[in-house]
């Protein structure tokens, strides 16, 4: 099923829409966001200079750091009393990156989700269990409202409590699962330990997975365990949340809603725009956002774009699975974090030395995060109670800044490996 006519327009029709919306967006940010106005003036660019899609390259890039610097509402393009929803993701010093939505933004978000769930095969006869955590994270609410717009029954179980998830799945007759790919595998493992065969004892036929990258091998394993069609969707909270792109049942790339998002692929080192089919960093300009429009937003995700029409009947460009990052961001349990966030927290404590390690592994298909840090050899801790207080204070700060609770391992001075050159801080063993 194709939800919207805009999904199957000709390339010329799509580009005509994009040009007009690009002009409107550039004028909107120039008039209402001082940050973008200053950036454009520094490049001697004005809204009237944007006349074609090729003029996009004249405009400045924007980054996640820009949202942090302008925390909390400095990039909003509407008055605060027009913002009906706020979401946020973690930031490097405890301050999150904040995204806002007008009512029109919320309505558009629901439209985008309706597109990706129907292209994956969801229908009004389905029941969808959302096993994303509800909160400031955009994933759960984005899928929730879009699924309801498509007329599909939603079961908002949130994340965790896997045994109860499985019980409800069986009792309610759930047919679609929304979660991270790793949690789907974990649920499958728990199901088997309880004597439940997901393929025969449950009715799950479709997975709508996001929040973290996954390989084709992971998809195959999910499909083997559950007997479902496992589809992937893509989004960033800065752009809107989930709903930027999603796979159809042909599984040959994620369709981007080009009437809402204008994608480019650039060389991450030079900023040069690359031709279709070449691999590079994905850059996206929002075309319909009111509260937080972004110009040439550098996602840091590495992928390719394919413009050939899909056999499903959609003509929108398709993006390949994300193959890496152009920065040092890590995704753990669906949460974005940077090594610098960990360093910021540890540096607050005089009792700790400068040497630390971040170790990420998978246990039972779920991510585990361990932080090892040395004590400061110039300071002494006189009692176990003092050590315990230190440990609890560090854990609290890490939980506040990272948005998740890692395992903390405080070790003796001169325990961790030393390096003559650049220190290796991160060990991603997944």
C-alpha positions as a LaTeX table, in Angstrom:
\begin{tabular}{lrrr}
\hline
Residue & $x$ (\AA) & $y$ (\AA) & $z$ (\AA) \\
\hline
Unk1 & 0.00 & 0.00 & 0.00 \\
Unk2 & 1.23 & 3.50 & $-0.87$ \\
Unk3 & $-0.05$ & 5.94 & 1.77 \\
Unk4 & 0.59 & 9.25 & 0.01 \\
Unk5 & 0.63 & 10.41 & $-3.61$ \\
Unk6 & 3.93 & 12.22 & $-2.94$ \\
Unk7 & 5.64 & 8.84 & $-2.62$ \\
Unk8 & 5.18 & 8.07 & $-6.32$ \\
Unk9 & 5.64 & 11.40 & $-8.11$ \\
Unk10 & 7.99 & 11.76 & $-11.06$ \\
Unk11 & 11.46 & 13.12 & $-10.36$ \\
Unk12 & 10.59 & 16.45 & $-11.99$ \\
Unk13 & 7.41 & 16.77 & $-9.91$ \\
Unk14 & 9.31 & 16.01 & $-6.71$ \\
Unk15 & 12.05 & 18.51 & $-7.52$ \\
Unk16 & 9.49 & 21.22 & $-8.25$ \\
Unk17 & 8.01 & 20.70 & $-4.77$ \\
Unk18 & 11.47 & 20.65 & $-3.21$ \\
Unk19 & 12.55 & 23.94 & $-4.82$ \\
Unk20 & 9.50 & 25.83 & $-3.58$ \\
Unk21 & 9.75 & 24.38 & $-0.08$ \\
Unk22 & 13.49 & 25.03 & 0.04 \\
Unk23 & 12.91 & 28.70 & $-0.77$ \\
Unk24 & 10.28 & 28.93 & 1.97 \\
Unk25 & 12.50 & 27.18 & 4.51 \\
Unk26 & 15.53 & 29.37 & 3.81 \\
Unk27 & 13.41 & 32.51 & 4.12 \\
Unk28 & 11.87 & 31.17 & 7.34 \\
Unk29 & 15.21 & 30.53 & 9.07 \\
Unk30 & 16.76 & 33.76 & 7.75 \\
Unk31 & 13.94 & 35.84 & 9.17 \\
Unk32 & 13.49 & 34.00 & 12.46 \\
Unk33 & 16.78 & 32.35 & 13.52 \\
Unk34 & 19.68 & 34.68 & 14.23 \\
Unk35 & 22.18 & 31.82 & 14.11 \\
Unk36 & 21.32 & 30.92 & 10.50 \\
Unk37 & 21.00 & 34.53 & 9.45 \\
Unk38 & 24.53 & 35.25 & 10.70 \\
Unk39 & 25.91 & 32.15 & 9.00 \\
Unk40 & 24.33 & 33.06 & 5.69 \\
Unk41 & 25.51 & 36.66 & 5.91 \\
Unk42 & 29.04 & 35.44 & 6.57 \\
Unk43 & 28.83 & 33.55 & 3.27 \\
Unk44 & 27.22 & 36.53 & 1.50 \\
Unk45 & 24.10 & 34.49 & 0.81 \\
Unk46 & 20.53 & 35.78 & 1.05 \\
Unk47 & 17.22 & 33.91 & 0.64 \\
Unk48 & 16.68 & 35.38 & $-2.84$ \\
Unk49 & 19.94 & 33.74 & $-3.98$ \\
Unk50 & 18.31 & 30.31 & $-3.65$ \\
Unk51 & 16.45 & 29.69 & $-6.88$ \\
Unk52 & 17.24 & 26.07 & $-7.79$ \\
Unk53 & 18.21 & 22.87 & $-5.98$ \\
Unk54 & 21.77 & 23.40 & $-7.16$ \\
Unk55 & 21.86 & 26.56 & $-5.02$ \\
Unk56 & 21.62 & 24.39 & $-1.92$ \\
Unk57 & 25.42 & 24.06 & $-1.92$ \\
Unk58 & 25.69 & 27.82 & $-1.33$ \\
Unk59 & 24.12 & 27.42 & 2.10 \\
Unk60 & 26.00 & 26.71 & 5.37 \\
Unk61 & 26.06 & 23.35 & 7.10 \\
Unk62 & 24.56 & 22.86 & 10.55 \\
Unk63 & 25.60 & 20.30 & 13.18 \\
Unk64 & 24.54 & 18.75 & 16.45 \\
Unk65 & 27.05 & 21.02 & 18.16 \\
Unk66 & 25.05 & 24.02 & 16.92 \\
Unk67 & 22.03 & 22.75 & 18.86 \\
Unk68 & 24.15 & 22.34 & 21.98 \\
Unk69 & 25.67 & 25.81 & 21.73 \\
Unk70 & 22.18 & 27.31 & 21.28 \\
Unk71 & 20.62 & 25.28 & 24.12 \\
Unk72 & 17.76 & 25.15 & 24.80 \\
Unk73 & 15.65 & 27.12 & 22.31 \\
Unk74 & 18.15 & 29.28 & 20.39 \\
Unk75 & 17.47 & 27.60 & 17.03 \\
Unk76 & 13.69 & 27.69 & 17.31 \\
Unk77 & 12.07 & 29.61 & 14.46 \\
Unk78 & 8.70 & 30.22 & 16.15 \\
Unk79 & 7.69 & 31.85 & 19.45 \\
Unk80 & 7.74 & 29.49 & 22.42 \\
Unk81 & 3.95 & 29.73 & 22.79 \\
Unk82 & 3.62 & 28.04 & 19.37 \\
Unk83 & 5.60 & 24.98 & 20.54 \\
Unk84 & 3.30 & 22.18 & 21.69 \\
Unk85 & 5.90 & 19.45 & 22.28 \\
Unk86 & 9.52 & 19.23 & 23.41 \\
Unk87 & 11.81 & 16.23 & 23.01 \\
Unk88 & 15.51 & 15.98 & 23.77 \\
Unk89 & 18.57 & 13.76 & 23.44 \\
Unk90 & 21.68 & 13.60 & 25.60 \\
Unk91 & 24.41 & 16.26 & 25.43 \\
Unk92 & 28.14 & 16.25 & 26.12 \\
Unk93 & 27.98 & 18.13 & 29.44 \\
Unk94 & 24.62 & 17.06 & 30.76 \\
Unk95 & 22.68 & 19.59 & 28.66 \\
Unk96 & 20.55 & 17.78 & 26.07 \\
Unk97 & 19.95 & 18.80 & 22.48 \\
Unk98 & 16.38 & 20.07 & 22.48 \\
Unk99 & 13.89 & 19.75 & 19.63 \\
Unk100 & 10.50 & 21.46 & 19.44 \\
Unk101 & 7.31 & 20.85 & 17.49 \\
Unk102 & 4.39 & 23.03 & 16.54 \\
Unk103 & 1.03 & 21.36 & 16.06 \\
Unk104 & 1.69 & 21.30 & 12.32 \\
Unk105 & 5.05 & 19.60 & 12.98 \\
Unk106 & 3.29 & 16.94 & 15.08 \\
Unk107 & 0.71 & 16.38 & 12.35 \\
Unk108 & 3.45 & 16.08 & 9.71 \\
Unk109 & 5.35 & 13.67 & 11.92 \\
Unk110 & 2.32 & 11.42 & 12.12 \\
Unk111 & 2.00 & 11.59 & 8.33 \\
Unk112 & 5.62 & 10.50 & 7.89 \\
Unk113 & 5.23 & 7.56 & 10.26 \\
Unk114 & 2.02 & 6.50 & 8.52 \\
Unk115 & 4.05 & 6.32 & 5.31 \\
Unk116 & 6.86 & 4.17 & 6.68 \\
Unk117 & 4.63 & 1.72 & 8.54 \\
Unk118 & 2.34 & 1.16 & 5.57 \\
Unk119 & 5.27 & 0.74 & 3.18 \\
Unk120 & 6.55 & $-1.97$ & 5.54 \\
Unk121 & 3.19 & $-3.72$ & 5.28 \\
Unk122 & 1.25 & $-2.62$ & 8.38 \\
Unk123 & $-2.56$ & $-2.54$ & 8.02 \\
Unk124 & $-5.61$ & $-1.66$ & 10.11 \\
Unk125 & $-5.94$ & $-5.36$ & 11.00 \\
Unk126 & $-2.66$ & $-5.28$ & 12.96 \\
Unk127 & $-1.87$ & $-4.72$ & 16.64 \\
Unk128 & 1.48 & $-3.03$ & 17.25 \\
Unk129 & 3.46 & $-3.44$ & 20.45 \\
Unk130 & 5.81 & $-0.49$ & 21.02 \\
Unk131 & 8.78 & $-1.65$ & 23.11 \\
Unk132 & 10.63 & 1.66 & 22.90 \\
Unk133 & 11.00 & 3.68 & 26.10 \\
Unk134 & 8.46 & 6.50 & 26.38 \\
Unk135 & 9.92 & 9.84 & 27.44 \\
Unk136 & 12.07 & 12.56 & 25.90 \\
Unk137 & 13.34 & 10.00 & 23.37 \\
Unk138 & 11.46 & 10.59 & 20.11 \\
Unk139 & 11.09 & 6.96 & 19.04 \\
Unk140 & 8.10 & 5.76 & 21.03 \\
Unk141 & 5.87 & 8.83 & 20.64 \\
Unk142 & 6.73 & 9.21 & 16.96 \\
Unk143 & 5.68 & 5.66 & 16.10 \\
Unk144 & 2.70 & 5.82 & 18.45 \\
Unk145 & 0.96 & 8.80 & 16.85 \\
Unk146 & 1.79 & 7.76 & 13.29 \\
Unk147 & 0.45 & 4.25 & 13.76 \\
Unk148 & $-2.79$ & 5.64 & 15.18 \\
Unk149 & $-3.05$ & 8.02 & 12.21 \\
Unk150 & $-2.84$ & 4.96 & 9.96 \\
Unk151 & $-5.73$ & 3.43 & 11.93 \\
Unk152 & $-3.61$ & 0.73 & 13.56 \\
Unk153 & $-4.10$ & $-0.47$ & 17.15 \\
Unk154 & $-1.18$ & 0.51 & 19.44 \\
Unk155 & $-0.06$ & $-1.35$ & 22.58 \\
Unk156 & 2.30 & 1.09 & 24.40 \\
Unk157 & 4.19 & $-1.37$ & 26.61 \\
Unk158 & 7.40 & 0.73 & 26.63 \\
Unk159 & 10.76 & $-1.02$ & 27.11 \\
Unk160 & 11.88 & $-3.64$ & 29.62 \\
Unk161 & 9.98 & $-6.29$ & 31.65 \\
Unk162 & 10.50 & $-8.79$ & 28.86 \\
Unk163 & 8.47 & $-11.61$ & 30.38 \\
Unk164 & 5.43 & $-9.36$ & 30.67 \\
Unk165 & 6.03 & $-8.12$ & 27.10 \\
Unk166 & 5.82 & $-11.71$ & 25.90 \\
Unk167 & 2.74 & $-12.44$ & 27.99 \\
Unk168 & 0.91 & $-9.43$ & 26.56 \\
Unk169 & 2.12 & $-10.28$ & 23.08 \\
Unk170 & 0.49 & $-13.68$ & 23.40 \\
Unk171 & $-2.68$ & $-12.59$ & 25.21 \\
Unk172 & $-3.36$ & $-9.55$ & 23.01 \\
Unk173 & $-2.47$ & $-11.25$ & 19.74 \\
Unk174 & 0.22 & $-8.69$ & 18.83 \\
Unk175 & 1.18 & $-8.88$ & 15.16 \\
Unk176 & 3.86 & $-6.15$ & 14.85 \\
Unk177 & 6.81 & $-5.37$ & 17.11 \\
Unk178 & 8.46 & $-1.96$ & 17.41 \\
Unk179 & 11.86 & $-2.07$ & 19.15 \\
Unk180 & 15.58 & $-1.99$ & 18.59 \\
Unk181 & 16.91 & $-5.00$ & 16.65 \\
Unk182 & 19.00 & $-6.11$ & 19.64 \\
Unk183 & 15.98 & $-6.09$ & 21.95 \\
Unk184 & 14.04 & $-8.23$ & 19.47 \\
Unk185 & 16.81 & $-10.83$ & 19.61 \\
Unk186 & 16.88 & $-10.64$ & 23.41 \\
Unk187 & 13.11 & $-11.11$ & 23.57 \\
Unk188 & 13.43 & $-14.13$ & 21.31 \\
Unk189 & 16.02 & $-15.65$ & 23.60 \\
Unk190 & 13.90 & $-15.05$ & 26.72 \\
Unk191 & 10.88 & $-16.50$ & 24.93 \\
Unk192 & 12.73 & $-19.75$ & 24.22 \\
Unk193 & 13.93 & $-19.93$ & 27.86 \\
Unk194 & 10.26 & $-19.77$ & 28.89 \\
Unk195 & 9.28 & $-22.52$ & 26.48 \\
Unk196 & 7.72 & $-20.10$ & 23.98 \\
Unk197 & 8.50 & $-20.48$ & 20.29 \\
Unk198 & 7.93 & $-17.01$ & 18.76 \\
Unk199 & 7.31 & $-18.52$ & 15.32 \\
Unk200 & 4.52 & $-20.82$ & 16.41 \\
Unk201 & 3.24 & $-19.55$ & 19.77 \\
Unk202 & 3.04 & $-15.85$ & 18.89 \\
Unk203 & 1.47 & $-13.96$ & 15.98 \\
Unk204 & 4.25 & $-11.46$ & 15.23 \\
Unk205 & 4.55 & $-11.13$ & 11.45 \\
Unk206 & 6.38 & $-7.81$ & 11.08 \\
Unk207 & 9.10 & $-5.87$ & 12.86 \\
Unk208 & 9.55 & $-2.08$ & 12.61 \\
Unk209 & 13.06 & $-1.63$ & 13.92 \\
Unk210 & 15.10 & 1.49 & 14.61 \\
Unk211 & 17.09 & 3.28 & 17.28 \\
Unk212 & 20.34 & 1.56 & 16.35 \\
Unk213 & 22.09 & 0.28 & 13.26 \\
Unk214 & 21.99 & $-3.38$ & 12.34 \\
Unk215 & 23.55 & $-5.68$ & 9.78 \\
Unk216 & 21.89 & $-7.98$ & 7.28 \\
Unk217 & 23.09 & $-10.89$ & 9.45 \\
Unk218 & 21.11 & $-9.43$ & 12.37 \\
Unk219 & 18.04 & $-9.10$ & 10.18 \\
Unk220 & 18.34 & $-12.72$ & 9.06 \\
Unk221 & 18.69 & $-13.90$ & 12.65 \\
Unk222 & 15.61 & $-11.93$ & 13.77 \\
Unk223 & 13.59 & $-13.33$ & 10.88 \\
Unk224 & 14.76 & $-16.86$ & 11.69 \\
Unk225 & 13.91 & $-16.57$ & 15.41 \\
Unk226 & 10.56 & $-14.83$ & 14.97 \\
Unk227 & 9.43 & $-15.90$ & 11.52 \\
Unk228 & 8.69 & $-12.25$ & 10.78 \\
Unk229 & 9.61 & $-9.72$ & 8.12 \\
Unk230 & 12.18 & $-7.45$ & 9.79 \\
Unk231 & 12.23 & $-3.90$ & 8.39 \\
Unk232 & 14.41 & $-0.94$ & 9.32 \\
Unk233 & 13.53 & 2.73 & 9.56 \\
Unk234 & 15.68 & 5.82 & 10.04 \\
Unk235 & 15.37 & 9.14 & 11.77 \\
Unk236 & 17.11 & 11.66 & 14.01 \\
Unk237 & 15.48 & 13.68 & 16.76 \\
Unk238 & 17.05 & 16.83 & 15.32 \\
Unk239 & 15.26 & 16.28 & 12.01 \\
Unk240 & 11.94 & 15.11 & 13.47 \\
Unk241 & 12.57 & 11.68 & 15.00 \\
Unk242 & 11.74 & 8.38 & 13.28 \\
Unk243 & 9.98 & 8.85 & 9.96 \\
Unk244 & 12.72 & 10.31 & 7.80 \\
Unk245 & 13.06 & 7.04 & 5.86 \\
Unk246 & 11.90 & 3.44 & 5.97 \\
Unk247 & 12.04 & 0.15 & 4.10 \\
Unk248 & 9.26 & $-1.21$ & 1.97 \\
Unk249 & 8.59 & $-4.94$ & 1.76 \\
Unk250 & 11.17 & $-5.29$ & $-1.03$ \\
Unk251 & 13.97 & $-4.46$ & 1.46 \\
Unk252 & 16.15 & $-2.69$ & $-1.11$ \\
Unk253 & 16.89 & 0.52 & 0.76 \\
Unk254 & 15.02 & 2.99 & 2.95 \\
Unk255 & 12.73 & 5.39 & 1.11 \\
Unk256 & 13.26 & 9.04 & 2.13 \\
Unk257 & 10.17 & 11.28 & 2.10 \\
Unk258 & 11.67 & 13.82 & $-0.27$ \\
Unk259 & 8.82 & 16.30 & $-0.01$ \\
Unk260 & 9.82 & 16.69 & 3.65 \\
Unk261 & 13.59 & 16.12 & 3.54 \\
Unk262 & 16.17 & 17.13 & 0.94 \\
Unk263 & 19.15 & 14.72 & 1.13 \\
Unk264 & 22.73 & 15.13 & $-0.04$ \\
Unk265 & 25.84 & 12.97 & 0.22 \\
Unk266 & 29.09 & 14.80 & 0.94 \\
Unk267 & 32.74 & 13.99 & 1.40 \\
Unk268 & 32.94 & 14.24 & 5.23 \\
Unk269 & 36.44 & 15.71 & 5.09 \\
Unk270 & 35.97 & 18.35 & 2.38 \\
Unk271 & 32.21 & 19.02 & 2.39 \\
Unk272 & 32.12 & 18.42 & $-1.38$ \\
Unk273 & 28.78 & 17.14 & $-2.68$ \\
Unk274 & 29.18 & 13.66 & $-4.16$ \\
Unk275 & 27.24 & 12.25 & $-7.15$ \\
Unk276 & 24.39 & 9.71 & $-6.72$ \\
Unk277 & 25.55 & 6.23 & $-5.77$ \\
Unk278 & 28.78 & 7.31 & $-4.06$ \\
Unk279 & 29.26 & 6.63 & $-0.38$ \\
Unk280 & 29.69 & 9.52 & 2.01 \\
Unk281 & 28.07 & 11.46 & 4.84 \\
Unk282 & 24.34 & 12.03 & 4.73 \\
Unk283 & 23.30 & 15.69 & 4.91 \\
Unk284 & 19.62 & 16.62 & 5.19 \\
Unk285 & 17.70 & 19.88 & 4.88 \\
Unk286 & 14.22 & 19.89 & 6.41 \\
Unk287 & 11.51 & 21.23 & 4.10 \\
Unk288 & 8.40 & 21.35 & 6.30 \\
Unk289 & 9.59 & 22.07 & 9.84 \\
Unk290 & 8.14 & 25.11 & 11.60 \\
Unk291 & 9.65 & 25.03 & 15.09 \\
Unk292 & 13.12 & 23.70 & 14.32 \\
Unk293 & 13.99 & 23.90 & 10.61 \\
Unk294 & 17.55 & 22.83 & 9.83 \\
Unk295 & 19.65 & 23.72 & 6.80 \\
Unk296 & 22.12 & 21.13 & 5.48 \\
Unk297 & 22.25 & 19.20 & 8.75 \\
Unk298 & 25.27 & 16.91 & 8.95 \\
Unk299 & 23.95 & 13.61 & 10.30 \\
Unk300 & 27.50 & 12.09 & 10.47 \\
Unk301 & 25.96 & 8.84 & 9.15 \\
Unk302 & 27.74 & 7.16 & 6.22 \\
Unk303 & 25.50 & 5.81 & 3.45 \\
Unk304 & 24.65 & 6.02 & $-0.27$ \\
Unk305 & 21.61 & 7.26 & $-2.19$ \\
Unk306 & 19.88 & 5.50 & $-5.08$ \\
Unk307 & 17.44 & 7.42 & $-7.28$ \\
Unk308 & 16.11 & 4.61 & $-9.46$ \\
Unk309 & 12.37 & 3.96 & $-8.85$ \\
Unk310 & 11.65 & 0.98 & $-6.62$ \\
Unk311 & 9.69 & $-2.05$ & $-7.78$ \\
Unk312 & 7.16 & $-1.28$ & $-5.02$ \\
Unk313 & 5.97 & 1.68 & $-7.11$ \\
Unk314 & 7.60 & 4.43 & $-5.04$ \\
Unk315 & 9.86 & 6.90 & $-6.81$ \\
Unk316 & 11.46 & 8.51 & $-3.75$ \\
Unk317 & 15.22 & 8.18 & $-3.29$ \\
Unk318 & 16.42 & 5.22 & $-1.24$ \\
Unk319 & 19.26 & 5.27 & 1.28 \\
Unk320 & 21.46 & 2.30 & 1.98 \\
Unk321 & 21.84 & 0.89 & 5.50 \\
Unk322 & 24.13 & 3.08 & 7.59 \\
Unk323 & 27.64 & 1.64 & 7.38 \\
Unk324 & 29.42 & 3.88 & 9.90 \\
Unk325 & 29.93 & 7.34 & 11.34 \\
Unk326 & 32.11 & 10.28 & 10.35 \\
Unk327 & 32.58 & 11.19 & 14.03 \\
Unk328 & 33.16 & 9.26 & 17.26 \\
Unk329 & 29.53 & 8.92 & 18.36 \\
Unk330 & 28.54 & 5.58 & 19.86 \\
Unk331 & 25.04 & 4.11 & 19.97 \\
Unk332 & 24.41 & 2.00 & 23.09 \\
Unk333 & 20.95 & 0.60 & 23.82 \\
Unk334 & 19.56 & 3.07 & 21.29 \\
Unk335 & 21.14 & 6.04 & 23.11 \\
Unk336 & 23.65 & 8.32 & 21.36 \\
Unk337 & 26.74 & 9.09 & 23.40 \\
Unk338 & 30.22 & 10.42 & 22.87 \\
Unk339 & 33.46 & 9.47 & 24.69 \\
Unk340 & 33.82 & 13.14 & 25.56 \\
Unk341 & 30.64 & 12.90 & 27.66 \\
Unk342 & 32.28 & 10.25 & 29.82 \\
Unk343 & 35.48 & 12.26 & 30.09 \\
Unk344 & 33.53 & 15.37 & 31.14 \\
Unk345 & 31.95 & 13.47 & 34.03 \\
Unk346 & 35.11 & 11.72 & 35.23 \\
Unk347 & 37.13 & 14.94 & 35.16 \\
Unk348 & 34.80 & 16.44 & 37.80 \\
Unk349 & 36.15 & 14.08 & 40.47 \\
Unk350 & 39.55 & 14.88 & 42.00 \\
Unk351 & 39.79 & 11.34 & 43.35 \\
Unk352 & 40.02 & 9.96 & 39.81 \\
Unk353 & 43.04 & 9.91 & 37.56 \\
Unk354 & 43.03 & 10.90 & 33.88 \\
Unk355 & 43.11 & 7.36 & 32.49 \\
Unk356 & 39.88 & 5.59 & 31.61 \\
Unk357 & 38.44 & 3.02 & 29.19 \\
Unk358 & 34.98 & 2.58 & 27.70 \\
Unk359 & 34.13 & $-1.06$ & 26.95 \\
Unk360 & 31.00 & $-1.97$ & 25.00 \\
Unk361 & 29.94 & $-5.59$ & 24.54 \\
Unk362 & 26.83 & $-7.59$ & 23.78 \\
Unk363 & 25.41 & $-10.05$ & 26.29 \\
Unk364 & 22.31 & $-12.02$ & 25.35 \\
Unk365 & 21.96 & $-9.68$ & 22.33 \\
Unk366 & 21.80 & $-6.56$ & 24.53 \\
Unk367 & 24.44 & $-3.85$ & 24.72 \\
Unk368 & 26.44 & $-3.54$ & 27.93 \\
Unk369 & 28.52 & $-0.48$ & 28.76 \\
Unk370 & 31.41 & $-0.61$ & 31.23 \\
Unk371 & 33.57 & 2.33 & 32.25 \\
Unk372 & 36.95 & 1.62 & 33.84 \\
Unk373 & 38.75 & 4.48 & 35.52 \\
Unk374 & 41.85 & 4.73 & 37.70 \\
Unk375 & 42.06 & 6.33 & 41.12 \\
Unk376 & 44.28 & 9.39 & 41.44 \\
Unk377 & 47.59 & 8.10 & 42.82 \\
Unk378 & 48.22 & 11.47 & 44.51 \\
Unk379 & 45.10 & 11.19 & 46.65 \\
Unk380 & 44.06 & 8.56 & 49.14 \\
Unk381 & 40.65 & 7.26 & 50.17 \\
Unk382 & 40.60 & 6.47 & 53.87 \\
Unk383 & 37.53 & 4.27 & 54.23 \\
Unk384 & 35.22 & 1.94 & 52.39 \\
Unk385 & 32.33 & 4.33 & 53.07 \\
Unk386 & 34.22 & 7.15 & 51.35 \\
Unk387 & 34.93 & 4.92 & 48.35 \\
Unk388 & 31.30 & 3.86 & 48.19 \\
Unk389 & 30.14 & 7.49 & 48.23 \\
Unk390 & 32.56 & 8.31 & 45.43 \\
Unk391 & 31.27 & 5.38 & 43.36 \\
Unk392 & 27.63 & 6.34 & 43.86 \\
Unk393 & 28.29 & 10.00 & 42.99 \\
Unk394 & 30.08 & 9.03 & 39.76 \\
Unk395 & 27.29 & 6.63 & 38.78 \\
Unk396 & 24.72 & 9.34 & 39.40 \\
Unk397 & 26.56 & 11.86 & 37.21 \\
Unk398 & 27.03 & 9.30 & 34.43 \\
Unk399 & 23.34 & 8.40 & 34.52 \\
Unk400 & 22.31 & 12.06 & 34.31 \\
Unk401 & 24.65 & 12.89 & 31.42 \\
Unk402 & 24.49 & 9.68 & 29.38 \\
Unk403 & 20.84 & 8.81 & 29.85 \\
Unk404 & 21.74 & 5.24 & 30.82 \\
Unk405 & 23.55 & 3.55 & 33.69 \\
Unk406 & 26.87 & 1.90 & 32.82 \\
Unk407 & 28.80 & $-0.56$ & 34.93 \\
Unk408 & 31.52 & 1.39 & 36.77 \\
Unk409 & 34.84 & $-0.24$ & 37.57 \\
Unk410 & 37.21 & 1.95 & 39.63 \\
Unk411 & 40.69 & 0.40 & 39.51 \\
Unk412 & 44.03 & 1.07 & 41.17 \\
Unk413 & 46.48 & 3.63 & 39.74 \\
Unk414 & 48.66 & 2.45 & 36.84 \\
Unk415 & 46.28 & $-0.45$ & 36.09 \\
Unk416 & 45.04 & 0.57 & 32.63 \\
Unk417 & 47.13 & 0.34 & 29.50 \\
Unk418 & 49.35 & 3.30 & 28.55 \\
Unk419 & 50.01 & 4.48 & 25.01 \\
Unk420 & 52.97 & 6.30 & 23.52 \\
Unk421 & 50.81 & 7.85 & 20.84 \\
Unk422 & 47.10 & 8.60 & 20.82 \\
Unk423 & 45.39 & 6.82 & 23.70 \\
Unk424 & 42.78 & 4.20 & 22.89 \\
Unk425 & 39.79 & 4.94 & 25.10 \\
Unk426 & 36.99 & 3.00 & 23.43 \\
Unk427 & 36.78 & $-0.77$ & 22.98 \\
Unk428 & 33.63 & $-1.60$ & 21.05 \\
Unk429 & 33.57 & $-5.41$ & 21.15 \\
Unk430 & 30.07 & $-5.92$ & 19.73 \\
\hline
\end{tabular}
